[in-house]
Amino acid sequence: KWKSDFDSSVLPIIKTKCSSCHNNENAEGELNLAKYENGELAEKAGDMWERVAKRVRQNEMPPPDSPGLTDPEKSAFHRWVDSRPREDLCNQIA
């Protein structure tokens, strides 16, 4: 579900609002979001999404001179990040 939600809800936001600055040719802040072309690749990024979400929550991203995120876009992005499956630490310790 998390991967498919990325494809349907988050990827369109990244393509329209983020990729102009965070892409293969111009990865501002050394962050290339264009490489996450699907939920499979997004899942591999792990905690990176938490860092992106923090910048969005603090209104640092997108910057004032870029197209801002609408409230529904922010909600969809944060809902997706917050629903990320967590690793089972008990199994890792055992």
DSSP file (Angstrom, degrees, kcal/mol; ACC not computed):
  #  RESIDUE AA STRUCTURE BP1 BP2  ACC     N-H-->O    O-->H-N    N-H-->O    O-->H-N    TCO  KAPPA ALPHA  PHI   PSI    X-CA   Y-CA   Z-CA
    1    1 A K     >        0   0    0      0, 0.0     4,-2.7     0, 0.0     5,-0.2   0.000 360.0 360.0 360.0 -42.7    0.0    0.0    0.0
    2    2 A W  H  >  +     0   0    0      1,-0.2     4,-1.7     2,-0.2     5,-0.1   0.913 360.0  46.3 -62.1 -42.6    2.8    2.5    0.9
    3    3 A K  H  > S+     0   0    0      1,-0.2     4,-1.9     2,-0.2    36,-0.3   0.904 113.8  47.4 -67.3 -41.5    4.5    1.9   -2.4
    4    4 A S  H  > S+     0   0    0      1,-0.2     4,-2.2     2,-0.2     5,-0.2   0.853 108.6  55.5 -70.4 -32.5    1.3    2.3   -4.4
    5    5 A D  H  X>S+     0   0    0     -4,-2.7     4,-3.0     2,-0.2     5,-1.1   0.869 105.5  53.1 -65.2 -35.5    0.3    5.4   -2.5
    6    6 A F  I  X>S+     0   0    0     -4,-1.7     5,-3.4     3,-0.2     4,-0.7   0.957 110.2  47.5 -60.3 -49.1    3.7    6.9   -3.5
    7    7 A D  I  <5S+     0   0    0     -4,-1.9    -2,-0.2     1,-0.2    -1,-0.2   0.887 122.6  33.1 -60.2 -41.2    2.9    6.2   -7.1
    8    8 A S  I  <5S+     0   0    0     -4,-2.2    -2,-0.2    -5,-0.1    -1,-0.2   0.832 134.4  17.6 -88.6 -33.3   -0.6    7.6   -7.0
    9    9 A S  I  <5S+     0   0    0     -4,-3.0     4,-0.5    -5,-0.2    -3,-0.2   0.808 127.8  33.7-110.1 -38.4   -0.4   10.5   -4.5
   10   10 A V  I  X<S+     0   0    0     -5,-1.1     4,-2.4    -4,-0.7     3,-0.5   0.886 106.8  60.8 -93.8 -43.4    3.2   11.5   -3.9
   11   11 A L  H  ><S+     0   0    0     -5,-3.4     4,-2.7     1,-0.2     5,-0.2   0.888 102.7  53.4 -55.8 -42.8    5.0   11.1   -7.2
   12   12 A P  H  > S+     0   0    0      0, 0.0     4,-1.9     0, 0.0    -1,-0.2   0.880 109.7  49.5 -60.8 -34.7    2.7   13.6   -9.0
   13   13 A I  H  >>S+     0   0    0     -3,-0.5     4,-3.0    -4,-0.5     5,-0.6   0.936 111.4  48.3 -66.7 -46.7    3.5   16.2   -6.4
   14   14 A I  I  X>S+     0   0    0     -4,-2.4     5,-2.7     1,-0.2     4,-1.8   0.920 112.1  49.8 -60.1 -44.3    7.3   15.5   -6.7
   15   15 A K  I  <5S+     0   0    0     -4,-2.7    -1,-0.2    -5,-0.2    -2,-0.2   0.881 120.7  33.6 -64.1 -38.2    7.0   15.8  -10.5
   16   16 A T  I  <5S+     0   0    0     -4,-1.9    -2,-0.2    -5,-0.2    -1,-0.2   0.784 133.3  22.3 -90.4 -27.1    5.1   19.1  -10.5
   17   17 A K  I  <5S+     0   0    0     -4,-3.0    -3,-0.2    -5,-0.2    -2,-0.2   0.631 129.6  27.1-116.9 -17.0    6.5   20.8   -7.5
   18   18 A C  I >X<S+     0   0    0     -4,-1.8     4,-2.2    -5,-0.6     3,-1.6   0.735  97.7  74.0-118.4 -34.4   10.0   19.4   -6.6
   19   19 A S  T 34<S+     0   0    0     -5,-2.7     7,-0.2     1,-0.3    -4,-0.1   0.683  82.5  71.3 -66.6 -19.1   11.7   18.0   -9.7
   20   20 A S  T 34 S+     0   0    0      1,-0.2    -1,-0.3     2,-0.1     3,-0.2   0.823 118.2  20.3 -66.9 -26.6   12.6   21.3  -11.2
   21   21 A C  T <4 S+     0   0    0     -3,-1.6     7,-2.5     1,-0.2     2,-0.6   0.664 126.0  51.5-110.0 -24.9   15.2   21.9   -8.5
   22   22 A H  B  < S+A   27   0A   0     -4,-2.2    11,-1.2     5,-0.2    12,-1.1  -0.656  84.9 116.6-117.7  74.2   15.8   18.3   -7.2
   23   23 A N  S    S-     0   0    0      3,-1.4    -3,-0.1    -2,-0.6     8,-0.0  -0.661  79.2 -84.3-131.5-176.5   16.5   16.4  -10.4
   24   24 A N  S    S+     0   0    0      1,-0.2     3,-0.3    -2,-0.2     8,-0.0   0.854 125.9  36.2 -61.9 -37.4   19.3   14.4  -12.1
   25   25 A E  S    S+     0   0    0      1,-0.2     2,-0.3     0, 0.0    -1,-0.2   0.781 130.0  28.0 -87.6 -29.0   21.0   17.4  -13.6
   26   26 A N        +     0   0    0     -7,-0.2     2,-1.6     2,-0.1    -3,-1.4  -0.701  64.3 175.4-138.5  80.7   20.4   19.9  -10.8
   27   27 A A  B >   -A   22   0A   0     -2,-0.3     3,-1.9    -3,-0.3    -5,-0.2  -0.607  20.5-158.1 -91.0  79.0   20.2   18.3   -7.4
   28   28 A E  G >  S+     0   0    0     -7,-2.5     3,-1.5    -2,-1.6    -2,-0.1  -0.286  79.9  13.8 -58.2 140.7   19.9   21.3   -5.2
   29   29 A G  G 3  S-     0   0    0      1,-0.3    -1,-0.3     3,-0.0     3,-0.1   0.722 129.1 -78.1  63.3  21.1   20.9   20.6   -1.6
   30   30 A E  G <  S+     0   0    0     -3,-1.9     2,-0.6     1,-0.2    -1,-0.3   0.797 101.1 131.4  56.9  31.2   22.4   17.3   -3.0
   31   31 A L    <   -     0   0    0     -3,-1.5     2,-0.8   -10,-0.2    -1,-0.2  -0.945  36.6-174.6-119.3 111.7   18.9   16.0   -3.1
   32   32 A N        +     0   0    0     -2,-0.6     3,-0.5    -5,-0.2    -9,-0.2  -0.874  11.0 168.6-106.3 100.0   17.7   14.3   -6.3
   33   33 A L    >   +     0   0    0    -11,-1.2     3,-1.5    -2,-0.8   -10,-0.2   0.656  66.9  77.1 -84.0 -15.9   14.0   13.4   -6.0
   34   34 A A  T 3  S+     0   0    0    -12,-1.1    -1,-0.2     1,-0.3   -11,-0.1   0.751  81.5  68.3 -66.1 -23.0   13.7   12.6   -9.7
   35   35 A K  T 3  S+     0   0    0     -3,-0.5     2,-1.4     1,-0.2    -1,-0.3   0.644  79.9  82.1 -73.9 -11.3   15.4    9.2   -9.1
   36   36 A Y    <   +     0   0    0     -3,-1.5    -1,-0.2     1,-0.2     3,-0.0  -0.652  53.0 157.7 -92.9  80.9   12.4    8.0   -7.1
   37   37 A E        +     0   0    0     -2,-1.4     2,-0.3     1,-0.0    -1,-0.2   0.548  61.9   9.3 -84.5  -9.5   10.4    7.0  -10.1
   38   38 A N  S  > S-     0   0    0     -3,-0.2     4,-2.3     1,-0.1     3,-0.2  -0.966  84.7 -91.0-160.4 172.5    8.2    4.5   -8.3
   39   39 A G  H  > S+     0   0    0     -2,-0.3     4,-2.4   -36,-0.3     5,-0.2   0.814 118.3  60.2 -62.6 -32.8    7.2    3.2   -4.9
   40   40 A E  H  > S+     0   0    0      2,-0.2     4,-1.1     1,-0.2    -1,-0.2   0.942 110.7  40.4 -60.0 -47.8    9.8    0.5   -5.0
   41   41 A L  H  > S+     0   0    0      1,-0.2     4,-0.6     2,-0.2     3,-0.2   0.880 113.2  55.0 -69.6 -37.7   12.6    3.0   -5.3
   42   42 A A  H >< S+     0   0    0     -4,-2.3     3,-1.1     1,-0.2     4,-0.4   0.888 103.2  56.4 -62.5 -38.7   11.0    5.4   -2.8
   43   43 A E  H >< S+     0   0    0     -4,-2.4     3,-1.2     1,-0.3    -1,-0.2   0.863 100.8  57.8 -62.0 -35.8   10.9    2.6   -0.2
   44   44 A K  H 3< S+     0   0    0     -4,-1.1    -1,-0.3     1,-0.2    -2,-0.2   0.694  92.4  69.9 -68.8 -18.7   14.7    2.1   -0.5
   45   45 A A  T X< S+     0   0    0     -3,-1.1     3,-1.9    -4,-0.6    -1,-0.2   0.694  77.3 172.3 -74.9 -18.1   15.3    5.8    0.5
   46   46 A G  T X   +     0   0    0     -3,-1.2     3,-1.5    -4,-0.4     4,-0.3  -0.183  62.0  11.2  55.3-125.4   14.1    5.1    4.0
   47   47 A D  T >> S+     0   0    0      1,-0.3     4,-1.5     2,-0.2     3,-0.8   0.593 107.0  86.6 -67.7 -11.5   14.6    7.9    6.5
   48   48 A M  H <> S+     0   0    0     -3,-1.9     4,-2.1     1,-0.3    -1,-0.3   0.884  85.3  57.5 -55.0 -37.1   15.4   10.4    3.8
   49   49 A W  H <> S+     0   0    0     -3,-1.5     4,-2.7     1,-0.2    -1,-0.3   0.834 100.3  56.7 -65.2 -31.8   11.6   11.0    3.5
   50   50 A E  H <> S+     0   0    0     -3,-0.8     4,-2.0    -4,-0.3    -1,-0.2   0.900 107.3  48.8 -63.6 -40.1   11.5   11.9    7.1
   51   51 A R  H  X S+     0   0    0     -4,-1.5     4,-1.7     2,-0.2    -2,-0.2   0.901 112.2  48.1 -67.2 -40.4   14.1   14.6    6.5
   52   52 A V  H  X S+     0   0    0     -4,-2.1     4,-2.1     1,-0.2    -2,-0.2   0.931 110.6  51.7 -64.0 -44.8   12.1   15.9    3.5
   53   53 A A  H  X S+     0   0    0     -4,-2.7     4,-3.0     1,-0.2    -2,-0.2   0.875 106.3  54.6 -60.8 -37.8    8.9   15.9    5.5
   54   54 A K  H  X S+     0   0    0     -4,-2.0     4,-1.9     2,-0.2    -1,-0.2   0.917 108.3  48.6 -62.3 -42.6   10.5   18.0    8.2
   55   55 A R  H  <>S+     0   0    0     -4,-1.7     5,-2.6     2,-0.2     6,-1.4   0.881 113.7  47.0 -65.0 -38.0   11.6   20.6    5.7
   56   56 A V  H ><5S+     0   0    0     -4,-2.1     3,-1.6     4,-0.2    -2,-0.2   0.919 110.9  51.5 -69.1 -43.5    8.1   20.7    4.3
   57   57 A R  H 3<5S+     0   0    0     -4,-3.0    -2,-0.2     1,-0.3    -1,-0.2   0.845 110.1  49.7 -62.1 -33.6    6.5   20.9    7.8
   58   58 A Q  T 3<5S-     0   0    0     -4,-1.9    -1,-0.3    -5,-0.2    -2,-0.2   0.331 114.4-119.6 -87.7   8.4    8.8   23.8    8.7
   59   59 A N  T < 5S+     0   0    0     -3,-1.6    -3,-0.2     2,-0.2    -2,-0.1   0.758  81.7 121.5  58.0  27.8    7.8   25.6    5.5
   60   60 A E      < +     0   0    0     -5,-2.6    -4,-0.2     1,-0.2    -5,-0.1   0.740  58.3  83.0 -84.2 -27.0   11.5   25.6    4.3
   61   61 A M  S    S+     0   0    0     -6,-1.4    -2,-0.2     1,-0.2    -1,-0.2  -0.978  83.1  29.5-130.7 143.5   10.5   23.6    1.2
   62   62 A P  S    S-     0   0    0      0, 0.0    -1,-0.2     0, 0.0     7,-0.1   0.716  98.5-126.3 -65.3 154.8    9.4   24.5   -1.3
   63   63 A P    >   -     0   0    0      0, 0.0     3,-2.2     0, 0.0    -2,-0.1  -0.202  26.0-100.7 -66.8 162.0   11.2   27.9   -1.1
   64   64 A P  T 3  S+     0   0    0      0, 0.0     4,-0.1     0, 0.0    -3,-0.0   0.767 120.8  55.2 -56.2 -29.4    9.2   31.1   -1.4
   65   65 A D  T 3  S+     0   0    0      2,-0.1     3,-0.0     3,-0.0     0, 0.0   0.332 100.8  74.0 -89.6  10.0   10.2   31.6   -5.0
   66   66 A S  S <  S-     0   0    0     -3,-2.2     2,-0.3     1,-0.0   -49,-0.1  -0.768 102.0 -79.3-114.8 162.2    9.0   28.1   -6.1
   67   67 A P        -     0   0    0      0, 0.0    -2,-0.1     0, 0.0    -1,-0.0  -0.459  55.7-134.9 -61.2 123.5    5.5   26.8   -6.6
   68   68 A G        -     0   0    0     -2,-0.3     2,-0.4    -4,-0.1    -3,-0.0  -0.257  16.1-102.8 -76.8 165.8    4.2   26.0   -3.2
   69   69 A L        -     0   0    0     -7,-0.1    -1,-0.1    -8,-0.1     2,-0.1  -0.717  32.7-126.9 -87.2 138.7    2.3   23.0   -2.1
   70   70 A T     >  -     0   0    0     -2,-0.4     4,-2.7     1,-0.1     5,-0.2  -0.362  29.6-104.4 -73.7 164.2   -1.4   23.2   -1.7
   71   71 A D  H  > S+     0   0    0      1,-0.2     4,-2.7     2,-0.2     5,-0.2   0.918 123.4  50.8 -58.6 -43.8   -2.9   22.1    1.6
   72   72 A P  H  > S+     0   0    0      0, 0.0     4,-2.5     0, 0.0    -1,-0.2   0.886 110.6  49.9 -62.2 -35.4   -4.2   18.9    0.0
   73   73 A E  H  > S+     0   0    0      2,-0.2     4,-2.5     1,-0.2    -2,-0.2   0.926 111.6  47.8 -66.6 -43.9   -0.7   18.2   -1.4
   74   74 A K  H  X S+     0   0    0     -4,-2.7     4,-2.9     1,-0.2     5,-0.3   0.931 112.9  49.2 -60.5 -44.9    0.9   18.7    2.0
   75   75 A S  H  X S+     0   0    0     -4,-2.7     4,-2.7    -5,-0.2     5,-0.2   0.925 111.4  48.3 -61.4 -45.5   -1.7   16.5    3.6
   76   76 A A  H  X S+     0   0    0     -4,-2.5     4,-2.0     2,-0.2    -1,-0.2   0.916 114.0  47.0 -62.1 -43.1   -1.2   13.7    1.1
   77   77 A F  H  X S+     0   0    0     -4,-2.5     4,-2.7     2,-0.2    -2,-0.2   0.947 115.5  43.8 -64.6 -48.8    2.6   13.9    1.4
   78   78 A H  H  X S+     0   0    0     -4,-2.9     4,-2.9     1,-0.2    -2,-0.2   0.884 111.8  53.5 -66.9 -37.6    2.6   13.9    5.2
   79   79 A R  H  X S+     0   0    0     -4,-2.7     4,-1.0    -5,-0.3    -1,-0.2   0.914 111.7  47.1 -60.5 -42.2    0.0   11.2    5.4
   80   80 A W  H >< S+     0   0    0     -4,-2.0     3,-0.7    -5,-0.2    -2,-0.2   0.953 114.0  45.4 -65.2 -49.8    2.2    9.0    3.1
   81   81 A V  H >< S+     0   0    0     -4,-2.7     3,-1.6     1,-0.2    -2,-0.2   0.927 112.8  51.5 -59.7 -44.9    5.4    9.7    5.1
   82   82 A D  H 3< S+     0   0    0     -4,-2.9    -1,-0.2     1,-0.3    -2,-0.2   0.700 106.0  55.5 -68.0 -18.5    3.7    9.1    8.4
   83   83 A S  T << S+     0   0    0     -4,-1.0    -1,-0.3    -3,-0.7    -2,-0.2   0.320  75.9 135.9 -95.5   8.6    2.3    5.8    7.2
   84   84 A R    <   -     0   0    0     -3,-1.6     2,-0.1    -4,-0.2    -3,-0.1  -0.328  63.3-111.1 -59.8 130.6    5.7    4.4    6.3
   85   85 A P        -     0   0    0      0, 0.0     2,-0.3     0, 0.0    -1,-0.1  -0.413  33.1-138.0 -62.1 134.6    6.1    0.8    7.5
   86   86 A R        -     0   0    0     -2,-0.1     2,-0.1     1,-0.1    -3,-0.0  -0.675  18.8-106.3 -95.1 149.8    8.6    0.5   10.3
   87   87 A E        -     0   0    0     -2,-0.3     2,-1.2     1,-0.1     3,-0.1  -0.440  33.9-111.0 -71.6 147.7   11.2   -2.2   10.6
   88   88 A D     >  -     0   0    0      1,-0.2     4,-1.4    -2,-0.1     3,-0.4  -0.688  33.0-172.9 -82.0  98.6   10.6   -4.8   13.3
   89   89 A L  H  > S+     0   0    0     -2,-1.2     4,-2.3     1,-0.2     5,-0.2   0.798  79.1  63.1 -67.0 -28.6   13.4   -4.0   15.7
   90   90 A C  H  > S+     0   0    0      1,-0.2     4,-2.2     2,-0.2    -1,-0.2   0.919 104.7  46.5 -62.0 -42.4   12.6   -7.1   17.8
   91   91 A N  H  4 S+     0   0    0     -3,-0.4    -1,-0.2     1,-0.2    -2,-0.2   0.843 110.7  53.1 -68.1 -32.7   13.5   -9.3   14.9
   92   92 A Q  H  < S+     0   0    0     -4,-1.4    -2,-0.2     2,-0.2    -1,-0.2   0.899 110.5  46.6 -68.8 -39.1   16.7   -7.4   14.2
   93   93 A I  H  <        0   0    0     -4,-2.3    -2,-0.2     1,-0.3    -1,-0.2   0.911 360.0 360.0 -69.4 -42.9   17.9   -7.7   17.8
   94   94 A A     <        0   0    0     -4,-2.2    -1,-0.3    -5,-0.2    -2,-0.2   0.498 360.0 360.0 -70.0 360.0   17.1  -11.4   18.0
